[in-house]
Amino acid sequence: MRFPFEVPFDEVARDLDPYVSAIFSSLESEFLVMPKGTGFIDYPTFEQGYEALKRATCGFLEFSPENVLRVVQETPLSLVVIRAILGLTPPEWAYLASQRTGIDVTQSFARTLDRTIRLDPLRSLPGSPKMNQRIEALIVAACQLLASPGVIEQEDKLHRFDKADTKHGLDGVRSLAALGAPYAMLLYERFLGRPFAGHRDSVSELVGDSLESAIESVLVKAGISYRKTKRAERIAGFDQAPDFIIPSEFNPQVVIEAKITEDDGTARDKVTRVQHLASLSTSRSPLEKAKFEVIACIGGRGFGVRREDMKKLILATSGKVFTAQTLGYLVEHTKLTEYRSR
């Protein structure tokens, strides 16, 4: 089975299906394994924060702002534990705190505070008066929400606090803290909330970094000059900068898009992105050659779902579609070979 980059493109264009199958066969998916990244908290560490909060509140019987503030000052990780009980994102918690206390707790503050704690979960926070005021507002809001969650069952709506531990306020939290949770209920709540969703979202950029690092290794090994762009960087001539420009943004001859996705809907968006790059590479005059060659390096099961999308990708790149398994052919079968220095 030959890949589209190994065959003259006019031959590929005559019968795309075998080449779609070839690319599908080389796609790999790593959705079961995620990078930990910086700020990852393992379970034993998280448990320390939980136990500190439980002790300070006498098993959640005395869950007052004063007691909670005291333990957060001593063990900041307790704040992350409280957020897990609430089931809120940092910006959501900040919004509710501002609403309930009248203190301006910005979303950026909440995100920064959460990340600061995750980076060093057992270190005391460097509290300024303004920071302490905002943390106290978060805690007051949490205590109010758990004391009176306001869950009203409606046939067509689901309340965010309609969970095993928070549906009945602190009584539910106390019960689970003392007795443990039924396994079926935990599995159901995981089903509703997508397991590891928060962590997966926080390291989404690192997932793509693995493919980009592999491409860099190929380019460096071949001694090819390249420009790797940064996220949301603006490059003249491109409304969205490609991931790699060879040899430079001042003379783009080859551009590489590195895309990983586990979702077929997202894959379609990424194919459209490559198609757009291909349209930019076409000169105004049909008699002129393309301005630069477009290469797609892809990964993840999302690209292996829709055959029609893969056909579009092959056509947009004139067959220059590579996966992690075929990166070893990247230089040999593209215009990159003209820039090889070793």
Contacts in CASP RR format, 6 or more apart in sequence:
PFRMAT RR
TARGET T0000
AUTHOR 0000-0000-0000
METHOD contacts of the structure
MODEL  1
MRFPFEVPFDEVARDLDPYVSAIFSSLESEFLVMPKGTGFIDYPTFEQGY
EALKRATCGFLEFSPENVLRVVQETPLSLVVIRAILGLTPPEWAYLASQR
TGIDVTQSFARTLDRTIRLDPLRSLPGSPKMNQRIEALIVAACQLLASPG
VIEQEDKLHRFDKADTKHGLDGVRSLAALGAPYAMLLYERFLGRPFAGHR
DSVSELVGDSLESAIESVLVKAGISYRKTKRAERIAGFDQAPDFIIPSEF
NPQVVIEAKITEDDGTARDKVTRVQHLASLSTSRSPLEKAKFEVIACIGG
RGFGVRREDMKKLILATSGKVFTAQTLGYLVEHTKLTEYRSR
1 18 0 8 1.000
1 21 0 8 1.000
1 22 0 8 1.000
1 25 0 8 1.000
2 18 0 8 1.000
2 19 0 8 1.000
2 22 0 8 1.000
3 19 0 8 1.000
3 22 0 8 1.000
3 23 0 8 1.000
3 26 0 8 1.000
3 321 0 8 1.000
3 326 0 8 1.000
3 329 0 8 1.000
4 12 0 8 1.000
4 19 0 8 1.000
4 22 0 8 1.000
4 23 0 8 1.000
4 314 0 8 1.000
4 319 0 8 1.000
4 320 0 8 1.000
4 321 0 8 1.000
5 319 0 8 1.000
5 320 0 8 1.000
5 321 0 8 1.000
5 322 0 8 1.000
5 326 0 8 1.000
5 329 0 8 1.000
5 333 0 8 1.000
5 334 0 8 1.000
6 329 0 8 1.000
6 333 0 8 1.000
7 19 0 8 1.000
9 318 0 8 1.000
9 319 0 8 1.000
12 19 0 8 1.000
12 314 0 8 1.000
12 318 0 8 1.000
12 319 0 8 1.000
13 315 0 8 1.000
16 311 0 8 1.000
16 314 0 8 1.000
16 315 0 8 1.000
17 307 0 8 1.000
19 314 0 8 1.000
19 319 0 8 1.000
20 307 0 8 1.000
20 310 0 8 1.000
20 311 0 8 1.000
20 314 0 8 1.000
23 298 0 8 1.000
23 303 0 8 1.000
23 310 0 8 1.000
23 314 0 8 1.000
23 321 0 8 1.000
23 323 0 8 1.000
24 304 0 8 1.000
24 310 0 8 1.000
26 323 0 8 1.000
26 324 0 8 1.000
26 325 0 8 1.000
26 326 0 8 1.000
27 298 0 8 1.000
27 299 0 8 1.000
27 300 0 8 1.000
27 301 0 8 1.000
27 303 0 8 1.000
27 304 0 8 1.000
27 323 0 8 1.000
28 299 0 8 1.000
28 300 0 8 1.000
28 323 0 8 1.000
28 324 0 8 1.000
28 325 0 8 1.000
29 262 0 8 1.000
29 299 0 8 1.000
29 300 0 8 1.000
29 301 0 8 1.000
29 302 0 8 1.000
30 207 0 8 1.000
30 210 0 8 1.000
30 300 0 8 1.000
31 262 0 8 1.000
31 300 0 8 1.000
31 301 0 8 1.000
34 196 0 8 1.000
34 199 0 8 1.000
34 200 0 8 1.000
34 203 0 8 1.000
34 207 0 8 1.000
35 203 0 8 1.000
35 206 0 8 1.000
35 207 0 8 1.000
35 209 0 8 1.000
35 210 0 8 1.000
36 203 0 8 1.000
37 203 0 8 1.000
37 206 0 8 1.000
38 119 0 8 1.000
39 115 0 8 1.000
39 118 0 8 1.000
39 119 0 8 1.000
40 118 0 8 1.000
40 199 0 8 1.000
41 77 0 8 1.000
41 80 0 8 1.000
41 118 0 8 1.000
41 121 0 8 1.000
45 77 0 8 1.000
45 121 0 8 1.000
45 122 0 8 1.000
46 77 0 8 1.000
46 80 0 8 1.000
46 81 0 8 1.000
48 75 0 8 1.000
48 77 0 8 1.000
48 121 0 8 1.000
48 122 0 8 1.000
49 75 0 8 1.000
49 77 0 8 1.000
49 78 0 8 1.000
49 80 0 8 1.000
49 81 0 8 1.000
49 121 0 8 1.000
50 78 0 8 1.000
50 81 0 8 1.000
52 71 0 8 1.000
52 74 0 8 1.000
52 75 0 8 1.000
52 77 0 8 1.000
52 78 0 8 1.000
53 68 0 8 1.000
53 71 0 8 1.000
53 75 0 8 1.000
53 78 0 8 1.000
53 81 0 8 1.000
53 82 0 8 1.000
54 60 0 8 1.000
54 177 0 8 1.000
55 71 0 8 1.000
56 67 0 8 1.000
56 68 0 8 1.000
56 70 0 8 1.000
56 71 0 8 1.000
56 78 0 8 1.000
57 63 0 8 1.000
57 64 0 8 1.000
57 67 0 8 1.000
57 68 0 8 1.000
57 71 0 8 1.000
59 174 0 8 1.000
59 177 0 8 1.000
59 178 0 8 1.000
60 170 0 8 1.000
60 173 0 8 1.000
60 174 0 8 1.000
60 177 0 8 1.000
61 174 0 8 1.000
63 143 0 8 1.000
63 146 0 8 1.000
63 147 0 8 1.000
63 170 0 8 1.000
63 173 0 8 1.000
64 143 0 8 1.000
65 136 0 8 1.000
65 139 0 8 1.000
65 140 0 8 1.000
65 143 0 8 1.000
68 78 0 8 1.000
68 82 0 8 1.000
68 139 0 8 1.000
68 142 0 8 1.000
68 143 0 8 1.000
69 135 0 8 1.000
69 136 0 8 1.000
69 139 0 8 1.000
71 78 0 8 1.000
72 78 0 8 1.000
72 79 0 8 1.000
72 135 0 8 1.000
72 139 0 8 1.000
73 124 0 8 1.000
73 125 0 8 1.000
74 124 0 8 1.000
75 122 0 8 1.000
76 117 0 8 1.000
76 121 0 8 1.000
76 122 0 8 1.000
76 123 0 8 1.000
76 124 0 8 1.000
76 125 0 8 1.000
77 117 0 8 1.000
77 121 0 8 1.000
77 122 0 8 1.000
79 113 0 8 1.000
79 114 0 8 1.000
79 117 0 8 1.000
79 135 0 8 1.000
79 138 0 8 1.000
79 139 0 8 1.000
80 114 0 8 1.000
80 117 0 8 1.000
80 118 0 8 1.000
80 121 0 8 1.000
82 139 0 8 1.000
82 142 0 8 1.000
83 90 0 8 1.000
83 93 0 8 1.000
83 114 0 8 1.000
85 146 0 8 1.000
85 165 0 8 1.000
85 166 0 8 1.000
85 173 0 8 1.000
86 93 0 8 1.000
86 142 0 8 1.000
86 145 0 8 1.000
86 146 0 8 1.000
86 161 0 8 1.000
86 166 0 8 1.000
87 160 0 8 1.000
87 163 0 8 1.000
87 166 0 8 1.000
88 96 0 8 1.000
88 160 0 8 1.000
90 107 0 8 1.000
90 110 0 8 1.000
90 111 0 8 1.000
90 113 0 8 1.000
90 114 0 8 1.000
91 107 0 8 1.000
91 110 0 8 1.000
91 111 0 8 1.000
93 110 0 8 1.000
93 138 0 8 1.000
93 141 0 8 1.000
93 142 0 8 1.000
94 105 0 8 1.000
94 106 0 8 1.000
94 107 0 8 1.000
94 109 0 8 1.000
94 110 0 8 1.000
94 138 0 8 1.000
95 105 0 8 1.000
95 107 0 8 1.000
96 141 0 8 1.000
96 145 0 8 1.000
97 103 0 8 1.000
97 105 0 8 1.000
97 134 0 8 1.000
97 137 0 8 1.000
97 138 0 8 1.000
97 140 0 8 1.000
97 141 0 8 1.000
98 104 0 8 1.000
98 105 0 8 1.000
98 137 0 8 1.000
99 141 0 8 1.000
100 137 0 8 1.000
100 140 0 8 1.000
100 141 0 8 1.000
100 144 0 8 1.000
101 137 0 8 1.000
101 140 0 8 1.000
101 141 0 8 1.000
102 137 0 8 1.000
103 133 0 8 1.000
103 134 0 8 1.000
103 137 0 8 1.000
104 134 0 8 1.000
105 134 0 8 1.000
105 137 0 8 1.000
105 138 0 8 1.000
109 134 0 8 1.000
110 138 0 8 1.000
113 125 0 8 1.000
113 131 0 8 1.000
113 134 0 8 1.000
113 135 0 8 1.000
116 125 0 8 1.000
117 125 0 8 1.000
125 131 0 8 1.000
125 135 0 8 1.000
145 161 0 8 1.000
146 166 0 8 1.000
146 169 0 8 1.000
146 170 0 8 1.000
146 173 0 8 1.000
147 169 0 8 1.000
147 170 0 8 1.000
148 169 0 8 1.000
149 159 0 8 1.000
149 161 0 8 1.000
149 166 0 8 1.000
149 167 0 8 1.000
149 168 0 8 1.000
149 169 0 8 1.000
150 159 0 8 1.000
150 161 0 8 1.000
151 159 0 8 1.000
151 161 0 8 1.000
151 162 0 8 1.000
151 166 0 8 1.000
151 167 0 8 1.000
151 168 0 8 1.000
152 159 0 8 1.000
153 159 0 8 1.000
153 162 0 8 1.000
161 167 0 8 1.000
161 169 0 8 1.000
163 189 0 8 1.000
164 172 0 8 1.000
164 176 0 8 1.000
164 181 0 8 1.000
164 182 0 8 1.000
164 185 0 8 1.000
164 186 0 8 1.000
164 189 0 8 1.000
165 172 0 8 1.000
165 173 0 8 1.000
165 176 0 8 1.000
165 181 0 8 1.000
166 172 0 8 1.000
166 173 0 8 1.000
194 200 0 8 1.000
205 231 0 8 1.000
207 260 0 8 1.000
208 258 0 8 1.000
208 260 0 8 1.000
210 260 0 8 1.000
211 258 0 8 1.000
211 259 0 8 1.000
211 260 0 8 1.000
211 297 0 8 1.000
211 299 0 8 1.000
211 324 0 8 1.000
212 228 0 8 1.000
212 243 0 8 1.000
212 244 0 8 1.000
212 258 0 8 1.000
214 324 0 8 1.000
214 327 0 8 1.000
215 243 0 8 1.000
215 244 0 8 1.000
215 256 0 8 1.000
215 258 0 8 1.000
215 297 0 8 1.000
215 327 0 8 1.000
215 330 0 8 1.000
216 226 0 8 1.000
216 228 0 8 1.000
218 327 0 8 1.000
218 328 0 8 1.000
218 330 0 8 1.000
218 331 0 8 1.000
219 226 0 8 1.000
219 244 0 8 1.000
219 246 0 8 1.000
219 331 0 8 1.000
219 336 0 8 1.000
221 342 0 8 1.000
222 331 0 8 1.000
222 336 0 8 1.000
222 339 0 8 1.000
222 340 0 8 1.000
222 341 0 8 1.000
222 342 0 8 1.000
223 339 0 8 1.000
223 340 0 8 1.000
223 341 0 8 1.000
223 342 0 8 1.000
224 246 0 8 1.000
224 247 0 8 1.000
224 331 0 8 1.000
224 336 0 8 1.000
224 339 0 8 1.000
224 340 0 8 1.000
224 341 0 8 1.000
225 246 0 8 1.000
225 247 0 8 1.000
225 248 0 8 1.000
225 339 0 8 1.000
226 244 0 8 1.000
226 245 0 8 1.000
226 246 0 8 1.000
226 247 0 8 1.000
226 248 0 8 1.000
227 244 0 8 1.000
227 245 0 8 1.000
227 246 0 8 1.000
227 247 0 8 1.000
227 248 0 8 1.000
227 249 0 8 1.000
228 243 0 8 1.000
228 244 0 8 1.000
229 235 0 8 1.000
229 241 0 8 1.000
229 242 0 8 1.000
229 243 0 8 1.000
229 244 0 8 1.000
229 245 0 8 1.000
229 249 0 8 1.000
233 241 0 8 1.000
234 241 0 8 1.000
235 241 0 8 1.000
235 245 0 8 1.000
235 249 0 8 1.000
236 249 0 8 1.000
237 280 0 8 1.000
238 277 0 8 1.000
238 280 0 8 1.000
240 273 0 8 1.000
240 276 0 8 1.000
242 255 0 8 1.000
242 256 0 8 1.000
242 257 0 8 1.000
242 277 0 8 1.000
243 256 0 8 1.000
243 257 0 8 1.000
243 258 0 8 1.000
244 254 0 8 1.000
244 255 0 8 1.000
244 256 0 8 1.000
244 258 0 8 1.000
245 252 0 8 1.000
245 254 0 8 1.000
245 255 0 8 1.000
246 252 0 8 1.000
246 253 0 8 1.000
246 254 0 8 1.000
246 255 0 8 1.000
246 256 0 8 1.000
246 336 0 8 1.000
246 339 0 8 1.000
247 253 0 8 1.000
247 339 0 8 1.000
252 291 0 8 1.000
252 292 0 8 1.000
253 292 0 8 1.000
253 293 0 8 1.000
253 335 0 8 1.000
253 338 0 8 1.000
253 339 0 8 1.000
254 292 0 8 1.000
254 293 0 8 1.000
254 295 0 8 1.000
254 334 0 8 1.000
254 335 0 8 1.000
254 336 0 8 1.000
254 339 0 8 1.000
255 277 0 8 1.000
255 281 0 8 1.000
255 292 0 8 1.000
255 293 0 8 1.000
255 294 0 8 1.000
255 295 0 8 1.000
256 295 0 8 1.000
256 296 0 8 1.000
256 297 0 8 1.000
257 270 0 8 1.000
257 273 0 8 1.000
257 274 0 8 1.000
257 277 0 8 1.000
257 294 0 8 1.000
257 295 0 8 1.000
257 296 0 8 1.000
257 297 0 8 1.000
258 297 0 8 1.000
258 298 0 8 1.000
259 267 0 8 1.000
259 270 0 8 1.000
259 273 0 8 1.000
259 274 0 8 1.000
259 296 0 8 1.000
259 297 0 8 1.000
259 298 0 8 1.000
259 299 0 8 1.000
259 303 0 8 1.000
260 298 0 8 1.000
260 299 0 8 1.000
260 300 0 8 1.000
261 267 0 8 1.000
261 270 0 8 1.000
261 299 0 8 1.000
261 300 0 8 1.000
261 302 0 8 1.000
261 303 0 8 1.000
262 300 0 8 1.000
262 301 0 8 1.000
262 302 0 8 1.000
263 302 0 8 1.000
264 302 0 8 1.000
264 303 0 8 1.000
264 304 0 8 1.000
264 305 0 8 1.000
264 306 0 8 1.000
264 309 0 8 1.000
265 302 0 8 1.000
266 302 0 8 1.000
267 302 0 8 1.000
267 303 0 8 1.000
267 304 0 8 1.000
267 305 0 8 1.000
267 306 0 8 1.000
267 309 0 8 1.000
268 306 0 8 1.000
268 309 0 8 1.000
270 298 0 8 1.000
270 303 0 8 1.000
271 309 0 8 1.000
271 310 0 8 1.000
271 312 0 8 1.000
271 313 0 8 1.000
271 316 0 8 1.000
274 294 0 8 1.000
274 296 0 8 1.000
274 313 0 8 1.000
274 316 0 8 1.000
274 317 0 8 1.000
275 312 0 8 1.000
275 313 0 8 1.000
275 316 0 8 1.000
277 294 0 8 1.000
277 316 0 8 1.000
278 294 0 8 1.000
278 316 0 8 1.000
278 317 0 8 1.000
280 291 0 8 1.000
281 290 0 8 1.000
281 291 0 8 1.000
281 292 0 8 1.000
281 293 0 8 1.000
281 294 0 8 1.000
282 290 0 8 1.000
282 291 0 8 1.000
283 289 0 8 1.000
283 290 0 8 1.000
283 291 0 8 1.000
293 318 0 8 1.000
293 320 0 8 1.000
293 334 0 8 1.000
293 335 0 8 1.000
294 316 0 8 1.000
294 317 0 8 1.000
294 318 0 8 1.000
294 320 0 8 1.000
295 317 0 8 1.000
295 320 0 8 1.000
295 321 0 8 1.000
295 322 0 8 1.000
295 330 0 8 1.000
295 334 0 8 1.000
295 336 0 8 1.000
296 313 0 8 1.000
296 316 0 8 1.000
296 317 0 8 1.000
296 320 0 8 1.000
296 321 0 8 1.000
296 322 0 8 1.000
297 322 0 8 1.000
297 323 0 8 1.000
297 327 0 8 1.000
297 330 0 8 1.000
298 313 0 8 1.000
298 321 0 8 1.000
298 322 0 8 1.000
298 323 0 8 1.000
299 323 0 8 1.000
299 324 0 8 1.000
303 309 0 8 1.000
303 310 0 8 1.000
303 313 0 8 1.000
304 310 0 8 1.000
310 321 0 8 1.000
313 321 0 8 1.000
314 321 0 8 1.000
320 333 0 8 1.000
320 334 0 8 1.000
322 329 0 8 1.000
322 330 0 8 1.000
330 336 0 8 1.000
331 337 0 8 1.000
331 340 0 8 1.000
END
